[in-house]
Amino acid sequence: MAHIGFAGEPPSPAVRRLTAGIAPSTLQEILNRCLSGTVSPAVALMQMLIDTEDASAVRAAVDEVTGRAATLSRASDSILRDRVDDLTQLVVENEPGCERIAEMLQGTMDSPEPARTVEEGIAFCERLFDWSVQQSEEASVALYSLGSPQLLERATMEIMAELEQWGRVSNDHSVLDIGCGIGRLVQKLAPYVREVSGIDVSKRMIDAAVRRCGSLPNVHLLKGTGHDLHEFAGATFDTAIAVDTFPYLRQSGAALVETYFMEAARVLKPGGELVIFNYSYLGDDEADAAEVAALARDHGFDVLVSAIRPLAMWDGLAFRLRRRPPAVSS
């Protein structure tokens, strides 16, 4: 569902003073990243909950930092103090959500281990997301939302803004959301594009998506097999988006990733674009960029944007690939 993000720059002395002695050391490292501005408070809380599976331990660590920050001079450390305030406010406002996330993590079927076969990987993903959406619709698609509809809305609108900036939201565009989950992006895209289709391996995810946006006339939602995109004809879409989908394809095996790149190329119109937020959970941006570049080359894409983190709330690694027109035979 999520991962511990990249390390970033070493923390400043002021940050180190605030987090000195916080245990375990992994919590201290996450707090260092948050207070240095490398990850948002929401992502930091998510990462701390993943690390501990204990909401009270996370709250205790944040309270410790908050108490120490009270002695800081707001004039000389205003940015740092503001970051502490933002983190403190978030954990206070979302304490029940943090407790629910911890419970989900304690009971989750999630696993960082690669599947032994593609079939096993797809079946695992279906079980995982059928289960997680019953625990919390918001958290099932974005743990960093802490189960809050308001936080998920903010995060979704950030993604929408990036898609708009890249010219992928237009009233003459047809869009495919691969791994659409509960339909949060489908719902937001629908008023601004010609049509939008969403597909997911989890029936319970699709059921939630239908409740949210199935009545919209230009929305089409399907439960897929997870093996490919055979439900869609070739050269159908102007844009295909995959938000936190490829890490699960990759966990299911390299062959499935190859298939989805091939299928994305097939269903996109020439000049259409594949937009990926998060390719893997390796935590190695250079390795992800290299893999995506090789897959793009092999399947007829040009890389327009590679391995950037354009969002403020979520640290998703973004890629933007454009489908090359077919070669003209002489």
C-alpha positions in Angstrom: 0.0 0.0 0.0 2.8 2.4 0.7 6.5 2.6 1.3 9.2 4.5 3.3 10.4 7.3 1.1 13.8 8.4 0.1 16.3 9.9 2.5 16.9 13.3 1.1 19.4 15.8 2.4 20.9 15.4 6.0 18.8 17.2 8.6 19.9 20.6 9.9 21.3 21.0 13.5 18.0 22.5 14.5 16.0 19.6 13.2 18.4 17.1 14.9 17.9 18.9 18.2 14.2 18.4 17.9 14.4 14.7 17.1 17.4 13.7 19.2 16.8 10.4 21.1 13.5 9.6 19.4 13.2 5.9 19.3 13.2 3.7 17.3 15.7 5.4 15.0 13.5 4.8 12.0 10.9 7.2 13.5 13.7 9.7 14.1 14.7 9.4 10.4 11.1 10.0 9.3 10.7 13.0 11.5 13.9 14.4 10.2 12.6 14.1 6.7 9.3 15.8 7.6 10.9 18.7 9.5 13.4 19.2 6.8 10.6 19.6 4.3 11.4 16.4 2.3 8.0 14.7 2.9 4.7 16.2 3.9 3.3 15.7 7.4 0.6 13.3 6.0 3.3 11.1 4.3 5.4 11.3 7.5 2.5 10.1 9.7 1.8 7.3 7.2 5.4 6.2 7.2 5.6 6.2 11.0 2.4 4.2 11.3 3.8 1.7 8.7 7.0 1.5 10.8 5.4 1.0 14.2 1.8 -0.2 13.5 1.2 1.7 16.8 -0.8 5.0 16.8 0.1 5.7 20.4 3.8 5.4 19.7 3.5 7.8 16.8 1.5 10.3 18.9 4.2 10.1 21.7 7.0 10.8 19.2 5.1 13.8 17.8 4.3 15.1 21.2 8.0 14.9 22.2 8.9 17.0 19.2 6.1 19.4 19.8 7.2 19.9 23.4 10.8 20.6 22.4 9.7 23.0 19.6 7.9 25.1 22.2 11.2 26.5 23.3 12.2 27.6 19.8 12.2 31.2 18.8 9.5 31.7 16.2 11.5 34.6 14.7 14.7 32.6 14.1 13.1 29.2 13.4 9.7 30.1 11.9 9.7 27.7 9.0 10.7 24.8 11.2 8.2 25.7 13.9 5.5 25.9 11.2 6.4 22.4 10.1 6.1 21.1 13.7 2.8 22.9 14.1 1.4 21.4 10.8 2.5 17.9 12.0 1.0 18.3 15.4 -2.3 19.7 14.1 -2.5 16.8 11.6 -2.0 14.1 14.2 -4.4 15.7 16.7 -7.1 16.2 14.1 -6.7 12.7 12.7 -6.1 10.6 15.9 -9.0 8.2 15.2 -7.8 7.8 11.6 -4.3 7.1 12.7 -5.6 4.4 15.1 -7.6 2.9 12.2 -4.6 2.9 9.9 -2.5 1.1 12.6 -5.3 -1.5 13.0 -5.3 -2.0 9.2 -1.6 -2.4 9.1 -1.7 -4.9 12.0 -4.2 -7.0 10.1 -3.1 -6.4 6.5 -2.3 -9.1 4.0 0.2 -6.8 2.3 3.7 -8.1 1.6 6.8 -6.6 0.1 7.9 -9.9 -1.3 7.6 -10.6 -5.1 4.9 -13.1 -6.1 6.1 -16.5 -7.2 3.9 -16.3 -10.3 1.8 -13.7 -12.1 -1.3 -15.6 -11.2 -0.4 -15.6 -7.6 0.4 -11.9 -7.7 -2.9 -11.0 -9.3 -4.9 -13.1 -6.8 -3.0 -11.5 -3.9 -3.8 -8.0 -5.1 -7.5 -8.9 -5.6 -7.7 -10.2 -2.0 -5.7 -7.3 -0.6 -7.8 -4.6 -2.1 -11.1 -6.4 -1.6 -10.1 -6.5 2.1 -8.6 -3.0 2.5 -11.6 -1.1 0.9 -13.8 -2.7 3.5 -11.6 -1.2 6.3 -11.5 2.3 4.9 -12.3 3.4 1.3 -10.0 6.5 1.6 -7.1 4.6 3.2 -7.4 1.7 0.7 -6.2 4.0 -2.1 -4.0 6.3 -0.1 -2.8 5.5 3.3 -1.4 9.0 3.7 -5.0 10.2 3.7 -5.2 8.7 7.2 -8.8 7.6 6.2 -9.9 11.3 6.0 -12.1 12.2 3.0 -10.9 15.8 3.3 -7.2 14.8 3.0 -7.9 12.4 0.2 -9.8 15.2 -1.6 -6.7 17.5 -1.3 -4.4 14.8 -2.5 -6.6 14.0 -5.5 -6.9 17.6 -6.5 -3.1 17.9 -6.5 -2.9 15.1 -9.0 -5.7 16.7 -11.0 -3.8 20.0 -11.1 -0.7 18.2 -12.4 -2.7 16.4 -15.1 -4.2 19.7 -16.2 -0.7 21.4 -16.3 0.4 18.5 -18.6 -2.5 19.1 -20.9 -4.2 15.7 -20.1 -7.5 17.2 -19.0 -9.6 18.4 -22.0 -13.2 18.1 -23.1 -12.1 16.2 -26.2 -10.0 13.6 -24.3 -10.8 10.1 -23.5 -9.0 8.9 -20.4 -8.3 5.5 -18.9 -7.6 5.1 -15.2 -5.7 1.8 -14.7 -6.2 0.6 -11.1 -8.9 3.2 -10.5 -9.7 2.0 -7.0 -12.7 3.7 -5.5 -13.0 6.1 -8.5 -11.6 9.2 -6.8 -9.8 10.4 -10.0 -12.6 9.1 -12.3 -15.1 11.3 -10.4 -12.9 14.4 -10.6 -12.0 13.9 -14.3 -15.6 13.2 -15.5 -16.8 16.8 -15.8 -13.7 18.0 -17.7 -13.1 15.2 -20.3 -15.2 13.6 -23.1 -15.2 10.2 -21.3 -13.3 8.4 -18.6 -13.0 4.6 -18.0 -11.8 3.0 -14.9 -10.7 -0.6 -14.4 -9.6 -2.4 -11.3 -8.9 -6.0 -10.3 -10.9 -5.6 -7.1 -14.7 -6.0 -7.4 -15.2 -4.3 -4.0 -13.1 -1.3 -5.3 -15.3 -1.1 -8.4 -18.4 -1.4 -6.3 -17.2 1.6 -4.3 -16.4 3.5 -7.5 -19.8 2.8 -8.9 -21.4 4.2 -5.7 -19.3 7.4 -6.1 -19.6 8.1 -9.8 -21.4 5.3 -11.7 -24.3 7.6 -12.5 -22.1 10.0 -14.4 -23.1 9.6 -18.1 -19.5 9.7 -19.5 -18.0 7.2 -16.9 -17.4 3.5 -17.6 -16.2 1.3 -14.8 -15.1 -2.3 -15.2 -13.7 -5.1 -13.0 -10.7 -6.4 -15.0 -8.9 -9.7 -14.8 -5.6 -8.0 -13.9 -3.9 -9.8 -16.7 -4.2 -7.1 -19.4 -6.5 -4.4 -20.9 -8.3 -6.7 -23.3 -11.7 -5.0 -22.4 -10.6 -1.9 -24.5 -10.1 -1.6 -28.2 -6.9 -0.3 -29.7 -6.2 3.4 -30.1 -9.2 4.3 -27.9 -7.7 6.7 -25.3 -5.8 10.0 -25.3 -4.4 9.4 -21.8 -3.9 6.5 -19.5 -3.1 7.1 -15.9 -1.8 4.7 -13.3 -1.7 6.1 -9.7 0.1 3.7 -7.3 -0.7 0.8 -9.6 2.6 -0.3 -11.1 4.2 -1.2 -7.8 1.6 -4.0 -7.5 2.1 -5.0 -11.2 5.8 -5.1 -10.6 5.4 -7.2 -7.4 3.4 -9.7 -9.5 6.3 -10.1 -11.9 8.3 -8.4 -14.7 6.2 -10.2 -17.3 3.0 -8.4 -16.1 4.7 -5.0 -16.2 5.8 -5.7 -19.8 2.2 -6.7 -20.6 0.8 -3.5 -19.2 3.3 -1.3 -21.1 2.4 -3.2 -24.3 -1.3 -2.9 -23.5 -1.1 0.8 -22.7 0.7 1.4 -26.0 -2.1 -0.6 -27.8 -5.1 1.2 -26.2 -3.5 4.7 -26.6 -3.9 6.8 -29.7 -0.7 7.8 -31.4 0.5 10.8 -29.5 -1.5 9.7 -26.4 0.2 9.7 -23.0 0.8 7.2 -20.2 1.1 9.0 -16.8 2.5 7.0 -13.9 2.6 8.0 -10.3 4.9 5.5 -8.5 6.5 2.7 -10.6 7.8 0.7 -7.6 8.3 0.7 -3.9 12.1 0.2 -4.1 12.9 3.7 -2.9 15.5 4.0 -5.7 14.5 6.8 -8.1 17.4 6.2 -10.5 16.6 2.5 -10.7 12.9 3.3 -11.4 13.9 5.8 -14.0 16.1 3.3 -15.8 13.5 0.6 -15.8 10.8 2.9 -17.1 13.1 4.3 -19.8 13.9 0.8 -21.0 10.2 -0.2 -21.0 9.3 3.0 -22.8 11.9 2.4 -25.5 10.8 -1.2 -26.0 7.1 -0.4 -26.3 7.1 2.8 -28.4 7.0 5.6 -25.9 9.1 8.7 -25.6 9.9 9.8 -22.0 8.7 13.4 -21.5 9.0 13.5 -17.7 11.0 11.1 -15.6 11.2 10.5 -11.8 10.0 13.8 -10.5 8.0 14.4 -7.3 5.7 17.3 -8.3 3.1 17.0 -5.5 3.2 18.7 -2.1 1.1 16.3 -0.1 2.2 13.0 -1.6 5.7 12.0 -2.5 4.6 9.9 -5.5 7.3 9.6 -8.2 5.9 10.7 -11.6 6.6 9.7 -15.2 5.0 11.0 -18.3 5.4 9.0 -21.5 4.1 9.8 -25.0 3.1 7.1 -27.5 5.1 7.4 -30.7 3.2 7.3 -34.0 3.7 4.0 -35.8 6.5 4.0 -38.2 5.6 4.7 -41.9 6.9 2.0 -44.2 8.6 3.2 -47.3 
